[in-house]
Amino acid sequence: MKSLTIHKLEEPLLVLLKERAHKEGKSMNQTVKELIETMVGMKVKRQDSATSEFKDLCGVWSSKDLREFENATGVFEKIDKEDWK
């Protein structure tokens, strides 16, 4: 098995790679290998659902977050008949 050295990685890229490795509980080496395998078509990227690609953008709410949101927006569920006269 051969090794590869990548020179002059930009700091933002290095930070993103480190964050991804940490988030997935993997080493930097394993993370970079998997990314390369996926990009060259050796490994198919697994998608849990149609929305999995957007999870990082949308975030995930805890049960507490949902309760707080519902409590804060509950007033919008009530119809004031006076507004419709």
C-alpha positions as CSV (number, residue, x, y, z in Angstrom):
1,M,0.0,0.0,0.0
2,K,1.3,3.4,-0.9
3,S,1.3,6.7,1.0
4,L,0.5,10.2,-0.2
5,T,1.6,13.5,1.3
6,I,-0.5,16.6,0.6
7,H,1.4,19.9,0.8
8,K,0.2,23.4,1.5
9,L,-3.3,22.7,2.7
10,E,-5.2,25.9,3.3
11,E,-6.1,26.5,7.0
12,P,-9.9,26.6,6.4
13,L,-9.7,23.2,4.6
14,L,-7.6,21.7,7.4
15,V,-10.1,22.9,10.0
16,L,-13.0,21.4,8.1
17,L,-11.3,18.1,7.7
18,K,-10.4,18.0,11.4
19,E,-14.0,18.9,12.4
20,R,-15.4,16.2,10.1
21,A,-13.0,13.6,11.5
22,H,-13.9,14.5,15.0
23,K,-17.6,14.5,14.3
24,E,-17.5,11.1,12.8
25,G,-15.1,9.7,15.4
26,K,-12.4,8.9,12.8
27,S,-8.8,9.7,12.2
28,M,-7.8,12.4,9.7
29,N,-6.2,9.7,7.5
30,Q,-9.4,7.6,7.5
31,T,-11.6,10.6,6.8
32,V,-9.4,11.8,3.9
33,K,-9.2,8.3,2.4
34,E,-13.0,7.9,2.5
35,L,-13.5,11.3,0.9
36,I,-11.2,10.5,-1.9
37,E,-12.8,7.0,-2.4
38,T,-16.2,8.7,-2.6
39,M,-15.1,11.4,-5.0
40,V,-13.4,9.0,-7.5
41,G,-16.4,6.7,-7.4
42,M,-14.9,3.7,-5.5
43,K,-17.4,4.1,-2.7
44,V,-21.0,5.2,-3.0
45,K,-22.1,7.9,-0.6
46,R,-24.8,6.4,1.6
47,Q,-27.8,8.6,2.1
48,D,-30.1,7.9,5.1
49,S,-33.0,9.8,3.6
50,A,-33.8,12.5,1.0
51,T,-33.1,15.2,3.5
52,S,-29.8,13.8,4.9
53,E,-27.8,16.2,2.6
54,F,-29.4,19.2,4.3
55,K,-29.1,18.1,7.9
56,D,-26.1,20.3,8.6
57,L,-27.9,23.3,7.2
58,C,-31.2,22.8,9.0
59,G,-30.0,21.6,12.3
60,V,-31.7,19.2,14.6
61,W,-34.0,20.2,17.4
62,S,-34.1,18.5,20.7
63,S,-37.4,17.8,22.5
64,K,-36.7,20.8,24.7
65,D,-36.2,23.0,21.6
66,L,-39.5,21.8,20.1
67,R,-41.4,22.5,23.3
68,E,-39.9,26.0,23.5
69,F,-40.8,26.7,19.9
70,E,-44.4,25.4,20.3
71,N,-44.9,27.5,23.5
72,A,-43.5,30.6,21.8
73,T,-45.7,30.2,18.6
74,G,-48.8,28.7,20.2
75,V,-50.6,32.0,20.0
76,F,-50.6,31.8,16.2
77,E,-52.8,28.6,16.4
78,K,-55.7,30.6,17.9
79,I,-58.2,32.3,15.5
80,D,-59.6,35.6,16.6
81,K,-63.0,35.9,15.1
82,E,-62.9,39.7,15.5
83,D,-60.1,39.8,12.8
84,W,-62.5,38.2,10.3
85,K,-65.4,40.7,10.6
